[in-house]
Amino acid sequence: MNYSFMSFSCPNLSLADMLALAKRYGYGGIEPRVKAGHSHGLDLDVDAAARREAAQKAAESGVELCCIATSCRYSDPETVQQNVEDTQRAIDLAADVGSRRIRVFGGKIGGGLSREAAIAQVAASLSAVADHAQERGVTVHHFDVLLKEALAVPEAREAVLDQSLDERHVGPMAVEQLYTMFREMTDADLARFLIGGITKSEVLERIERPASVVFSQLAPHEAVLAPLPNHLFTRDTSAWVYNGVAVNSMHKSARRRETVHYEAIYTHHPMFAERPQWWSHGVDGGAATAEGGDILVPGHGTVLVGLSERTTPQGVERLASRMLASPEIDTVVALDMPKSRAVMHLDTVMTMVDQETFTRYLGLPDLPCWTLTAGADDHDGADGHERRVQVQMESHEAGQAEQVIARALGVDGLRVLAADQDPAAAAREQWDDGCNVLALEPGVVLGYERNTVTNDYLRSQGVEVLEIAGGELGRGRGGPRCMSCPIERDPVD
């Protein structure tokens, strides 16, 4: 993973000085913040010559202008138009200087809007921004679009419908009529109903009433195919680990159909045609579950996996036997966690801040753990099946996990940050995903603004916390890390 830093960390430095600083300390990029009065001189109103000069300086330094940061927000009706215009200008600036990203925010709901109206306003604003970005050659990816595009491939459509509409879900008496109805939908409609679900009344708008016990006992508003709101938490179902992807077998039945969609995208969408390595196929995973929230990728050939309420020892062993067959991975550390909803995944109690620093929930007990390494080949993959190795195991008592992880990462010890607060307050902030921060670069994390004690403590330890309004997102039990799914990582070194 390559790291970058924002000009908020050094507002008085010129662009040349920022680039030199990044190069000196091994950063891969910098992120100039616009309309903030910083000294880098790269703002929305600079002329074409200044933009060319900035792009040239970055190219000569070997440090990327990886993002143009803004404070644009779209939920307040009084400021939304100006923010959309500023965002479009930031896109133009990014395109001119060779930056591939801009930073924007949803924002707090303002102006007396209802939640529904604010969401619609933000969506419309981002749609306008995306249209402008596409005009400038920027590629904008949305999950529903990726699914729709994958469904245009006949093999993908057939696989999704076979796995979503078999008699286990809709019963044998209605399956043929429903299958025909979904098969005849456009790609866009099919993607919309697969993600958002479809009710009995919506089905009856399209076909005659099936002669089915399952269908007949449903009320008009009840779902024939349930919605999948947890698609929001992209990391759980689909986790990229070094050079491969784990499409995970999910513990809760409400999330298992998500796996079908990710397998269709990664198998059939042209964007992923050259991705050969799969650590797991969730549809066939069965009861040996593993979820991406329990998988941390700290680097140095190491993977951390939590044995949680939702990731089983069988799932960990299966992942390890495949991952350790890769030359990029030499150690899997499995941590035995409490089995409770409050400690749902490893990343709800422990996440990485930099190369040797982790957040940790104060109420997390010392965890027993196991170091898993590769033994002999169990299956060499010569017949086209996935290569696997026999896994060797070393057990460690509770209290040794930090030393085990440090040794795997090649550092002398870990720096563990846990805010000192009373147990009730600590439990509340853990429930609100206080530890579930997303590291954007070493020492810079995204976190929910409501976790005031944790955020202030991290700042006191030199960590820059960029706060976002969780709003309704936190009700789903997930923070910024849960809602991200990094696909490509560059090494820090």
N, C-alpha and C positions, 0 to 999 in steps of 0.2 A: 504494500500500500504506500503510495506517495503522499506526503503531507504538504499542506500549504498554510499560510496565515493571512489574516485580514489586516488592513491598515489601521483598524482600531487598536491593534497592539502596538503600533508605532506611528501615530498620526503626524508626527513632525518630520518624518523621513521623506526625502524625495523618491521618485520612482526608481532612479538609479541606485539609491542607497537601499531601498527595499529589495531590489533584485540582488544586490551584492550581499546583503544580509542573508537572504534565502540561500544563496549559493554557498556562503561560508558555513552555514549550519546544516546543509544537506536537505533543505526543503525543495520540493519539486515545483512549487508554484506560489503565487501571491494572489491576493484578492483585494483590489482597490475598492473602497467604499465611496460612492458618489454622493454629492450633495451633503457632505459632512464636514467640509472645511479642512480636509486633510491636505498635507503638503505634497502628495504625490503628483498633483497637477493633472490627473486624468479624470475629467468630469464630463457631464452630458453636453456641455456647450463648447468643448475644445474643437478646434478646426481640423481639417483633414490632414494638414501637415503634422500637427501634434500627434494625431492618431497613428500616422505612419511611423513617426519617430518612436513612439511607445512600443509598437509592434517590433520594430527593428532592435530596440534595446533588449526586449525580452528574448528575441531569437538569438542575439549575440551572447546573452548571458547563459542560455540553456535553461532558464527558469520560465515556467509557463505563466501567462496571465490566465489563471485557471477559471476565474469567475469575476464578474462585475457585480459587486454587492450594492443593493438598494435597500431602502426602508419602505418600499411600496406595499400598500395594503389595500384590500378591496371591499371590506365589509361595511364601511361607513358611506352612506349615499352622498354625504356632503363633499367628500374628497375623492370618490372613486374615479371620476373622469380624469382628474389631474394625475392620479396614480397610474391609470392605464396609459396615459400619454407619456408619463415619465418612464414607464416600463418599456414602451415601444422605443423610446430614445435610448434606453439602456441596451436594448437588443441591437440597435444600430451601432452603438459604441462597441459592443462585444464583437459584432461581426467585423468591424473595421480594424480592431486590434488583434483579432485572432483568438478571442476568448470563446470557449464552447458553452459557458453557463452564465446565467444571471441568478441572483438571490432575491426572492420576493416572499411575501407573507400573506396569509389569509386575513389576519387582523381580528380585533375584537368587534363584536356586533355593536353597531351604533345607530343613532338616528331613530330609535324606537322600532327598529325592524324586528319581526319575528325571526326565530332561528331558520325556518324554512325560506323566508324571503332573503335572509342574509346569505344562505348557502346558494340560492339561485343567483344572487348578485355576484358572489365570488366566482361561481362557475361561468357566468356570462363574461365576466372580466377576464378570467384566465383563457377562455375560448378566444376572445379578441386578441389577447397577447400571443397565444399560440399561433393564430393565423398570421400575425405580423412576423413572428419568429420564422415560420415556415417560408415566408416570402424572402427572408434573408438567408435561406439555406440551412437553418437550424433544424435538427430533427427532434421532434417532441413525441415521446412515447407515452401512451395511456394503456393501462392493462386491458380495458374493454376493446380498444382498437387492435391490440395484439391478438386477442382472442378472436375477434371478428375476422382478421386477416388469416389466422390459422384455420378457421372454419371454412374458408374458401377452398382449402385443399380437401378433396373428397375423402381421403383416408382419415384426416383429422376429424371431419364432421361425423363420419361413421363411427369412429372410435368413441367420441364424446357421447353420441346418442346411445350407443350400445351400453356404455357404462353408467349413464345418467338415467336411462329410462327402462331398465330391465325390470322384471317382475318383482324384484326385491323392493323396489321403490314405489312402483305404481300398481302392482298386482297383475296377474296374467290376463284378466278379463278386459282391461283397458289398454294394455301395452301397445297393441297393433295400431289402434286409432291415434293414440298420442304420438307414437313414433312417426306415423305418416304426417301428422300435423306439424311436428317440429321439423321434420325433414324438408317440408315444403316452404318453410320460412326463409326469408332473406338472411344473409349472414349477420347483418346488423340486428335484426329482430331476434335471431337465435341467441346471439351473444347477450342481448339485453335480458331475455327471459332466463337464460342459464345463470346469470349473475343475480338478477333481481327477483327471480322466482315468478310463478304464474298461478293465479287463483282459479278456482272452479268457474267463477263467472267469466273470467277472461278466456278460459278454454271454450266455454259454450258460445262465445262470440265468434269462434272459428270453426267448430265442428258440431255435429249432432251429439247428443248426450250418450256417452258410452254406457252399455249395459254392464255395469261393474258395481260390485259391493263397495269397493274402496271409494269409487267416485261418488256413489249415491249417498254415502253417509257423511260426506263433507258439506259444510255450510257454504253458501256462495262466496263468502270472503276468505275461506280457508285455502291454503296453498296445496295445489296438486304437486308442484315442484317447489320446494322451499327456497327462499332467498338465501344468499351467502354474504351477509354483512361483514364477516371476518376476513373477506378478501382484502380488507384494509390493512391487515397485519401480514404484509407480504413475506416477512422473513421466516415465519413459522412453516409455511407449506413448501417453500422453495429457498434453500440456503446454498449459496456458492461458497465453496471451500477450496482455496488454491485454484487448481486448474479444472475443477469439476463441480457438478451440481448435485445436490441431494434433493430430490423431490420426495417429500417425506410422507410416511404413513402416519396419519393423524389419529390422536387418541380419542377425540370426541366425534361422535357420528355426525354432528352438525357441520363439521369441517371437511369431511372426507371427500365430498364432491369437488372441493377446490383443487385437490390433487389431479383430478381428471383434466382440468383446464390447463394446469401448468405442464403436464406431460404432453398435451396436444401442442402447446406453444413451443416448448423446447424441442419437440420431435419434428414438427412440421413447418413452423414459421421460418421463412428464409433467413431471418436475422441470426438464427441459432443453428444454421445448417452445418457449421464447422465446429460445433461443440461436441467432441466425441466422448468425453468422460462423464459417466453417471455414477455417483456414489450410491444412489438408491432410487428405486422406482416405487413410488408410494402406492399406486393402485394395487400392486401385487404384494405389498409389504405385510399385510395382515396384522396380526396382534403384536408383532415386534415393532412397536411404534418408536419414532424419533422425531422431534420437532425442532425447527431452526432456532427458536428462542433458547434452547439448551445448548446450542453450538456456538462457541466463541473461537475466532480465528486470530490469535495474537501474533502470529508470524513465527519465524525461526523453525519452520517445519513442524510446528506444534498445533494441535487442536484440543480445546477443552470441551468436554461434553458433560452436562448435568444429568444424573439419573434422578428424574423428578417425578411429579405426579403424572407427567405425560410422555416421558421418554423412558422406555423399559431397558433393563440390562440386555435383553435379547437384541433390541434395536441398536444399542451401542456396540455390541460385539459384531453385528453384521456390518455396521458402518466402518468399524475399525479394520475388519478383515479386508475391506476393499480400499479404504484410504491408505493403509500402510503398504499396499502394493504399489503405490505411486512413489516415484523418486522424490517428489516434493514434500512428502509427509513422513516423518520418522517417529513421532510420538503422539499418542492420544492419551490425555489425562481425563479419566472418568471420575466425577465427584458425586458422592452419594448424598443427595439432598433430602430434606424433609418432604414428605409426600402430602402436600396440601395445596388448596387453591390459592391461598395467600402467597405461597412460594411456587408459583405456577411453573416458571422457567428459570434457568440459571441467570439469564439477563435481567430478571426482575429483582435480583439480590446482588448482582455483581457484574459490572461491565468495565471495559478497559478505557483509560483516559489517555495514556501514552505508553511507550514501550515497556515500562515497568511499574505503571500506576493503575490501580483498580479502585472503583467505588465498591463499597460493601455495605449491606444492610446491617445495622448495629445488632439486631436481634438474630442474625444468622449464627447458628452454632458452628463449632469446628467440625469440618466434614472429613470423614474417611475418604480415601481415594485410591485409585489404581493407576499405575503407569502401564500402558499397553504399547508394545513394540512388535516389529515384524519378526516372525520366525521363517520357516521354510515355506515355499510356494504350496498353497493348498489346491490351487487351480491356476494353471499358467496362461489361460486365455487362448491357447493355440486353436481351439475349435470354435472361436468366435464368441464364447461366453466371457463374462467379466473376469478379469484376473483377481484372485484373492490370495491372501497369505494366512498361514497359521499365526495366531496372535499369542504372544508371550505376555505374561502378567506379573507385575510386582505390586504387592499390597502395601499400603501405608496407613498408619493409625490416624485417628482424628487429631488435628493440630499440626500435621505435617504438610498440609496441602500447599501452603504458601511456599515452603522450601522446595517442594516437588515442582511446582509451576516455575519458580525462579530458575531452577536447574535446567528445566526443559527449554527455557527462553535464553539461557546463556547469560544471565545477570546474577549479581551477587545476592540480591534480595528484592522483594516486591515492596512498593510503597502502597499501602492500603488506606484509603480515605473513608472514614465512617463518622458522620456527624454525631457529636455527643449531645444526646437529647433524651428526655424521659421515654420510657418504653411505649407509652400510649402514642406520643407524638411520632416516634420512630416508626411504629406500626402503621400509623395513618399515612405518612409520607411514602413508606414502602408500598402500601396499597395504591397510592397515587403515582407509582412508578418513579419515585425519587432517584433510585439507582439506575433506572433504565435510560441512561443518557447515550447519545450518539456522538462519538468522537469524529469531528470533521478534520482535525489535524491534532498533533500532539498538544495536549493541554487546552484544547478548545472543544467544547461539547454543546450539544443542544439538549435542553431539558424543559419540562413543564414549569411555567411561571408560578404555579400554586405551591410548589415545594420550596418554600422560602428558607427554611432552616438548612436543608441540604444544599441549596444553591449558594447561600451566603457562606456556608462552611467551605464548599469547594473553592469559592473565590478567595477566601482567606488563606487557602493552600496554594494559590497561584494559578488556579484553573479558571479560564475564561468561560463563563456560562452564558450562552445565548438563549434567552427565554422565549418560549412560544406558548400561546394560550391553548391549553388542552381542550377547553370547552367540553363538548360531548365525547371527544375521542377517548378520554380516560375511562368512560363508562364501559368500554369494551375490554378493559384491563390490558393496556399496552401503551408504551411510551414511544419516544422518537426512534429508538433502535428497533423496536418491534415493527414500526411502519416503514422501515427501509430494507431494501434488498440489493446490496452492492453486487454487481455482476463481475466487474474486473477490478483486480487489486494489483498495485505495484508494490514491490518490497520497499520498506523504509530505508534500508541500507543502500 
